[in-house]
Structures are given as structure tokens and as C-alpha cells.
Amino acid sequence: MTITLVDFLQQLTTNTALLVITVLTTGVILVNGWTDAPNAIATCVSTRAISPRKAIIMAAVFNFLGVFIMTLINSTVAQTIYNMVDFRGNSHDSLVALCAALFAIVLWATLAWVFGIPTSESHALIAGISGAAIALQGGFSGINGSEWIKVIYGLFMSTILGFSMGYIIVKIVQLIFRHKDRRKVRRFFIDAQILSAAAMAFMHGAQDGQKFMGVFMLGIFLAKGQSSVTSFTIPLWLMVFCSLVMGLGTSIGGLRIIKTVGMGMVKLETYQGFSADLGGSISLLIASVFGIPVSTTHTKTTAIMGVGASKRLSSVNWNVVGEMVATWILTFPGCGIVGYVMASIFMKIF
């Protein structure tokens, strides 16, 4: 099942519920663009391979391409997010609960951005809609365990794969270039890192864009009173819209997160930044192919940790790492509880 752009625009002018869900979902995607997408370009900025302004523009472009191209090839991540929770039942209550979840996600992400903490929008999205679904169904029947378990797989996968890929790739790079002239190697890796950062931005769009489109489709169907749709096709216009909104979000913010991830956690040389970006990109590609929703932030930062640890453990600023890990740990229960409370309140009020 799907919806055409003409049908969507016609309903948008007459269906207030659809207008509200569109505004909220757009807000969530925009927040993702300025809080999560900057992680993809943090290392190339920190190593001065590219200026912050040019890096943000590059990230916006490749986020767009990632959402657009990967969704055309493989949309299993979007299907996983859509089927992960149960919003069936009374369409009005379901829509109100979803609106509450999206509001909770925007609130959580904005607070994290204010404090410069690179929180995972993927985790916030999953937690927020899960909490709302539990409130809607009055218990854990609102969670589809067989799909939700993929989130747990993704959590461990992004940690282990991101760290190990960063560690292994930087070791390979060091081995290949150990006898090369240091100045020539640096010039080579400045260009190489720009390419690897572009790949990282592409994969961020491929992963996170699909998650939000899955939620967007859920909102569209609920606004139309269709709470029992189990499969869908993402329309081309929605791919373009989500890509543009995410790119806009990246272009209007991001420096605060870039400083935390790219400058505060590990001091990287260009070849190390390249290794972290390449390791993170490969990890995200593997997860996307298997339809496992993983956190771009989580994957990238663990790849950076792997690169730093390859030299010595003391190269990693573990205080910054501790703050980020605490945020990741708090996001699932924290944003989940906010989503649950918001959904409970919204359903009583509206």
C-alpha cells in the first residue's frame, strides 16, 4: 500500500490529523539532521581535511542521496520500524499516541543538542514510539517482540562491529603506509577522508532516513483511519521530502556535536579519521542490507574509539565516552517513559 503525492496534498488541506502528524514528523527529521547527521562529518572537520561549512554542505547532499538511493534498493529498515510496534485499534487514539511519541522525541533530542551531547536519534525514535505503543495498548502487547529484537541485535552489532572495524582498518592502513613519506601520505588522506566522510553521510541517510519514513507512513495511514496496514511501498516523493528536510537540518546546525565527537573524544590524524569513517560506513552498510536498525551515532563513535584504542587506550578521552554511553543507556528508558507519559496524557486530553 502507498499514497501518491497528489492524494497526500489533497488530504493535507482537509485532514487536520494528517497535517499535525506531518508537522511533527518533519520536526523529528529536521532535529535528526542537526543533531545526528553531524556525527558523519565530525572526524574530517577535526582533522582539518575540510572546513566545517563545506563539510555540512557535503553531509546535506550525501544524506539526501543516501535516503533516496538506498530506499530504492532496499527498504527493509523502514519495514522493521513500521512493524516493530502495534498501533492498531481506535485510529483516533492511535494517532494521538503517535503524535505524543514524536513530541517526546523532539523534546529529548533538543535537550541533548542544547547540552552538546551526541544522543542517538535512532534510539530516541525507537524508545519514544515503543513507550507510546505500550500506553496505547495498555501493556507490552504494543511491542512486536520478533521485530523489536532486531533493535537489540543492532545495539550489540553497532558496538562490536564499529569498534572492531575501526581498529582493524587503521591497523591495515598503518601497515600499508608504514614506509611512505609522511607529507605525501597526509595529502593523500586529506582527499581520502573527504570521500570516506561522504560515504558515512550517505549511510547515515540510508539508515536514519528509512526509520523516519517508516514512522511517516504509519502516521499517514493512521490519519486516514487505516490502523491495520501491515505492508507498504515508500513513494518517491516521500524519499525526496525526507532527504531535503534531513539535509536542511544538517545545514542549519551541527557544530556543537562535531566538536564533541570529532574533537573532544579522540585527537585524530587524517589517516585515523579516514579509518574511522570507512569502518563506520561499512558497519552501517552491513546493518542496512540485513534490515537491522542501528544508531549512526553509536556506530561512528565506537569506530572512533576503535581507532584511538589501536594506538593506546589512553588516547581515548574516556570522560567524554562515559558521558555519551550514559546518554545512550538513558535514552531507551528515558525517552520511552517520556513517550509513554505523553501518550497517556494526550489520549486523555484529546
C-alpha positions, 0 to 999 in steps of 0.5 A: 500500500502507498499514497501518491503525492497528489492524494497526500496534498489533497488530504493535507488541506482537509485532514487536520490529523494528517497535517499535525502528524506531518508537522511533527514528523518533519520536526523529528527529521529536521532535529535528526539532521542537526543533531545526528547527521553531524556525527558523519562529518565530525572526524574530517572537520577535526582533522582539518581535511575540510572546513566545517561549512563545506563539510555540512554542505557535503553531509546535506547532499550525501544524506539526501542521496543516501535516503533516496538511493538506498530506499530504492534498493532496499527498504527493509529498515523502514519495514522493521520500524513500521512493524516493530510496534502495534498501533492498531485499534481506535485510529483516533487514539492511535494517532494521538499516541503517535503524535505524543511519541514524536513530541517526546522525541523532539523534546529529548533530542533538543535537550541533548543538542542544547547540552552538546551531547551526541544522543542517538536519534535512532534510539530516541525514535525507537524508545519514544514510539515503543513507550507510546505503543505500550500506553496505547495498548495498555501493556507490552502487547504494543511491542512486536517482540520478533521485530523489536529484537532486531533493535537489540541485535543492532545495539550489540552489532553497532558496538562490536562491529564499529569498534572492531572495524575501526581498529582493524582498518587503521591497523591495515592502513598503518601497515600499508603506509608504514614506509611512505613519506609522511607529507605525501601520505597526509595529502593523500588522506586529506582527499581520502577522508573527504570521500570516506566522510561522504560515504558515512553521510550517505549511510547515515541517510540510508539508515536514519532516513528509512526509520523516519519514513517508516514512522511517516507512513504509519502516521499517514495511514493512521490519519486516514483511519487505516490502523491495520496496514501491515505492508507498504511501498515508500513513494518517491516523493516521500524519499525526496521530502525526507532527504531535503528536510534531513539535509536542511537540518544538517545545514542549519546546525551541527557544530556543537556535536562535531566538536564533541565527537570529532574533537573532544573524544579522540585527537585524530590524524587524517589517516585515523579519521579516514579509518574511522569513517570507512569502518563506520560506513561499512558497519552501517552498510552491513546493518542496512542490507540485513534490515537491522536498525542501528544508531549512526551515532553509536556506530561512528563513535565506537569506530572512533574509539576503535581507532584511538584504542589501536594506538593506546587506550589512553588516547581515548578521552574516556570522560567524554565516552562515559558521558555519551554511553550514559546518554545512550543507556538513558535514552531507551528508558528515558525517552520511552517513559517520556513517550509513554507519559505523553501518550497517556496524557494526550489520549486523555486530553484529546 
